[in-house]
Amino acid sequence: MTINNTLASALSHILNCEKIGKIECIVKPSSNLILSTLKILKDHNYIGDFNVVNNKRGNLIKVNLIGNLNKCGVISPRFSATKDEFEKFEKRFLLAKDFGLLIVSTPQGLMTHKDAITKGLGGRLISYCY
């Protein structure tokens, strides 16, 4: 079985586990993009703590779920957005203004769209969460 978009499968697995009421889920395989995305979700209290378990076959991530995640997913294709265009994508992917977050890949790394706006950066849209 080949996985074309590992971030999409990881986020959908986390969302499915959250919906059925699990307190922990295991995401595999691990990647730097998935880890950076999970760190942002943890910093904004959508998920609990997570840790990487080395199993010598691509590693896996144990994620503690806290029940704060309503919806998350990837944005495909990964649209480019300047600092002035984030409001258009907020209307498209989020429920309301200042409710939820867009995760953006910028030259300074992964960050939320609010951080990108304050730093004056644009980038590619990776995922959304609320």
Phi, psi and omega per residue, in radians:
M1 nan 2.255 3.103
T2 -1.860 2.482 3.114
I3 -1.922 2.076 -3.114
N4 -1.386 -0.707 -3.107
N5 -2.229 1.717 -3.059
T6 -1.200 -0.581 3.116
L7 -1.151 -0.710 3.134
A8 -1.113 -0.754 -3.140
S9 -1.206 -0.603 3.111
A10 -1.156 -0.813 -3.124
L11 -1.173 -0.665 3.118
S12 -1.201 -0.613 3.090
H13 -1.155 -0.737 3.096
I14 -1.096 -0.759 -3.133
L15 -1.140 -0.714 3.119
N16 -1.130 -0.742 3.099
C17 -1.128 -0.653 3.113
E18 -1.126 -0.726 -3.101
K19 -1.168 -0.607 -3.127
I20 -1.546 0.009 2.993
G21 1.572 0.317 3.078
K22 -1.236 2.679 3.104
I23 -1.743 -0.162 3.126
E24 -2.617 2.530 3.023
C25 -2.414 2.734 -3.121
I26 -1.981 2.137 -3.132
V27 -1.853 2.280 3.057
K28 -2.515 2.591 -0.136
P29 -1.354 3.012 -3.132
S30 -1.701 2.559 3.032
S31 -2.576 2.870 3.131
N32 -1.130 -0.619 3.113
L33 -1.141 -0.752 3.115
I34 -1.130 -0.772 3.137
L35 -1.095 -0.725 3.124
S36 -1.152 -0.700 3.110
T37 -1.132 -0.760 3.122
L38 -1.131 -0.606 3.110
K39 -1.117 -0.715 3.100
I40 -1.143 -0.742 3.117
L41 -1.109 -0.650 3.106
K42 -1.187 -0.746 -3.137
D43 -1.081 -0.485 -3.132
H44 -1.784 0.276 3.028
N45 1.063 0.619 3.001
Y46 -1.556 -0.567 3.075
I47 -2.269 2.893 3.081
G48 -1.488 -2.699 -3.119
D49 -1.258 2.748 3.066
F50 -2.471 2.686 3.074
N51 -2.500 2.663 -3.104
V52 -1.642 2.272 3.104
V53 -1.916 2.159 -3.123
N54 -1.477 1.991 3.109
N55 -2.033 0.242 3.101
K56 1.130 0.192 3.097
R57 -2.394 0.969 3.091
G58 1.627 0.009 3.134
N59 1.052 2.843 3.030
L60 -2.473 2.804 -3.052
I61 -2.104 2.210 3.019
K62 -1.659 2.114 -3.079
V63 -1.984 2.204 3.038
N64 -1.521 2.245 -3.104
L65 -1.760 2.428 -3.085
I66 -2.064 0.048 3.061
G67 1.489 0.268 -3.117
N68 -1.738 0.001 -3.040
L69 -1.678 2.092 3.093
N70 -1.654 -0.782 -3.136
K71 -2.764 2.487 3.019
C72 -2.658 2.718 3.134
G73 -3.053 3.012 3.118
V74 -1.617 2.762 3.070
I75 -1.839 1.980 -3.088
S76 -2.308 2.202 0.047
P77 -1.246 2.814 -3.097
R78 -1.374 1.617 -3.087
F79 -1.147 2.515 2.987
S80 -1.460 2.483 3.137
A81 -2.472 2.353 3.010
T82 -1.523 3.015 -3.102
K83 -1.095 -0.394 -3.133
D84 -1.543 -0.229 -3.072
E85 -1.680 -0.044 -3.065
F86 -1.118 -0.533 -3.126
E87 -1.123 -0.646 3.102
K88 -1.086 -0.727 -3.137
F89 -1.339 -0.482 3.019
E90 -1.061 -0.775 3.132
K91 -1.126 -0.571 -3.083
R92 -1.360 -0.728 -2.979
F93 -1.869 -0.383 -3.088
L94 -1.872 2.784 -3.083
L95 -1.224 -0.770 -3.091
A96 -2.593 2.911 3.133
K97 -1.154 2.387 -3.114
D98 1.084 0.418 3.070
F99 -2.151 1.903 -3.089
G100 1.647 -3.074 -3.120
L101 -2.597 2.665 2.994
L102 -1.833 2.384 3.084
I103 -1.749 2.225 -2.999
V104 -2.134 2.416 3.025
S105 -1.634 2.001 -3.114
T106 -2.015 3.004 3.050
P107 -1.075 -0.345 3.102
Q108 -1.707 0.236 3.100
G109 1.863 -3.076 3.131
L110 -1.304 2.401 3.093
M111 -2.779 2.957 3.090
T112 -1.333 2.842 -3.135
H113 -1.167 -0.506 3.118
K114 -1.177 -0.719 3.084
D115 -1.140 -0.679 3.135
A116 -1.130 -0.658 3.128
I117 -1.158 -0.762 -3.129
T118 -1.167 -0.545 3.112
K119 -1.517 -0.113 3.120
G120 1.302 0.578 -3.086
L121 -1.938 2.668 2.952
G122 -1.960 -3.135 3.108
G123 3.011 -2.846 3.133
R124 -1.809 2.382 3.137
L125 -1.328 2.248 -3.094
I126 -1.808 -0.958 -3.085
S127 -2.701 3.009 3.092
Y128 -2.312 2.775 -3.130
C129 -2.756 2.414 2.986
Y130 -2.656 nan nan
